[in-house]
Amino acid sequence: MNLLRVAVLTLDGGTRDLLDKEIGERVSASALDPDTDEAILAHIGAHALSRYLPGEVLHALQTFTHTGRHALVLRNLPAGDYPPTPVTGFGQETPLAETNAVQLGLIQLLGITPFAVDYENGGRLIRNVVPNPSAAGTTSSWGADSEFFWHTDNPHLPFGEPGSDPRLSMPRYLTFYGIRNEEAVPTEIAAVEDALPLVDDATRRVLRSPAYDIGAPASNDAEAVYGNTVILDQGPDGTLVRFDRGTTRARDAVAASALQAWIGALARVPRRELVLGAGDFLIFDNYRVLHRRSRFTPAPAATARWLRRCYAS
C-alpha cells in the first residue's frame, strides 16, 4: 500500500507566458538579490501568481500545509534564458531575479517562511544544487558520483515548533525550482508512513528511543552532532522522521540492529521519482518525507543539472 500523497499540477502555456511577461518586466526595473531583497522578490512573484494562476492551483498551494499531502509539484512555470550552470556552487543572483521571484512568491502563497542558515551554503538563502567537482565522492547536494541514500535534511537538529525561529531546527519544507536537467536525474521521495510497516513493532520501539547520535550532513560547515536522539518521533498528526545513513550512529548493539533493519526497509520502500525540468517547482515535507538521488554522470559543466533549493518552515 502506497501512502505517499503527491499533487502534480501543470500550467498551460498561456498562463506561463503571462507570468513570464509580468514578473520579468517588474524585476527588470531593479537589481534584486534574494539575500537582501527577499521580501520584494516574494511580493512581486506572489502578486502575479495570485493574479494569473488558475483557482485550483491557487487552492492547492494555499491549503498544501493543511491537507496532509507529502509533496506538491507545479510544472511549466517560467524558465528564462539562463547562464551556464555555476558548478562551483555560487553564481550571480541578479540574472535569476525572475526565477527567484517565482520561487519566493510560491513560498509566500504556501504560507510558509523562507530562511537561510549560517552553517551551510555560505549563509545564502537559495542553494544551487549542482554537480560541484570539489564535492566528488561526497553524499551532498553538490555531489554526483556517489549515491545520496534516503535522508532528511539537517537531521542533527531538533524538530521545530510553530512560532519558533526556524533556523534552530530542521527545515520543515524543502522547495526546489528546476533550471535545467538534461540528464533527467530524478529526485526520489518516500513517505515515512510507507516505511513503518516494513519493520516490526520491536524495531519501531527502538527507533523511537533516544539510542542514536546523528551528525550534520556533508553540506554543513560545522561538525555538529545531535546526541541521544530518536530516528522516529511522534508529531501532532503522525510519525516524524530524522535520518541520514551517513551520519546516524547507534549507541548500542540493539540500536544498531534496529538501524540496519530500518536501512533495509528503506531499500524497498515505495517511492516516487520526480524529474524536475526547467520551470518545475517541488515542495515536500522534510519531517514526513525522505528523499534520495542516485549517482549520475553530469552533462558538460555549462549545461549540467541545476536546481535551486530554498528551505522554508
C-alpha positions, 0 to 999 in steps of 0.5 A, a space after each residue: 500500500 502506497 501512502 505517499 500523497 503527491 499533487 502534480 499540477 501543470 500550467 498551460 502555456 498561456 498562463 506561463 507566458 503571462 507570468 513570464 511577461 509580468 514578473 520579468 518586466 517588474 524585476 527588470 526595473 531593479 537589481 534584486 538579490 534574494 539575500 537582501 531583497 527577499 521580501 520584494 522578490 516574494 511580493 512581486 512573484 506572489 502578486 502575479 501568481 495570485 493574479 494569473 494562476 488558475 483557482 485550483 492551483 491557487 487552492 492547492 498551494 494555499 491549503 498544501 500545509 493543511 491537507 496532509 499531502 507529502 509533496 506538491 509539484 507545479 510544472 511549466 512555470 517560467 524558465 528564462 534564458 539562463 547562464 551556464 550552470 555555476 558548478 562551483 556552487 555560487 553564481 550571480 543572483 541578479 540574472 535569476 531575479 525572475 526565477 527567484 521571484 517565482 520561487 519566493 512568491 510560491 513560498 509566500 502563497 504556501 504560507 510558509 517562511 523562507 530562511 537561510 542558515 549560517 552553517 551551510 551554503 555560505 549563509 545564502 538563502 537559495 542553494 544551487 544544487 549542482 554537480 560541484 567537482 570539489 564535492 566528488 565522492 561526497 553524499 551532498 547536494 553538490 555531489 554526483 558520483 556517489 549515491 545520496 541514500 534516503 535522508 532528511 535534511 539537517 537531521 542533527 537538529 531538533 524538530 521545530 515548533 510553530 512560532 519558533 525561529 526556524 533556523 534552530 531546527 530542521 527545515 520543515 519544507 524543502 522547495 526546489 525550482 528546476 533550471 535545467 536537467 538534461 540528464 533527467 536525474 530524478 529526485 526520489 521521495 518516500 513517505 515515512 508512513 510507507 516505511 513503518 510497516 516494513 519493520 516490526 513493532 520491536 524495531 519501531 520501539 527502538 527507533 523511537 528511543 533516544 539510542 542514536 547520535 546523528 551528525 550534520 550532513 556533508 553540506 554543513 560547515 560545522 561538525 555538529 552532532 545531535 546526541 541521544 536522539 530518536 530516528 522516529 518521533 511522534 508529531 501532532 498528526 503522525 510519525 516524524 522522521 530524522 535520518 541520514 545513513 551517513 551520519 546516524 550512529 547507534 549507541 548500542 548493539 540493539 540500536 544498531 540492529 534496529 538501524 540496519 533493519 530500518 536501512 533495509 526497509 528503506 531499500 524497498 520502500 515505495 517511492 516516487 521519482 520526480 524529474 524536475 525540468 526547467 520551470 518545475 517547482 517541488 515542495 515536500 515535507 522534510 519531517 514526513 518525507 525522505 528523499 534520495 538521488 542516485 549517482 549520475 554522470 553530469 552533462 558538460 559543466 555549462 549545461 549540467 543539472 541545476 536546481 535551486 533549493 530554498 528551505 522554508 518552515 
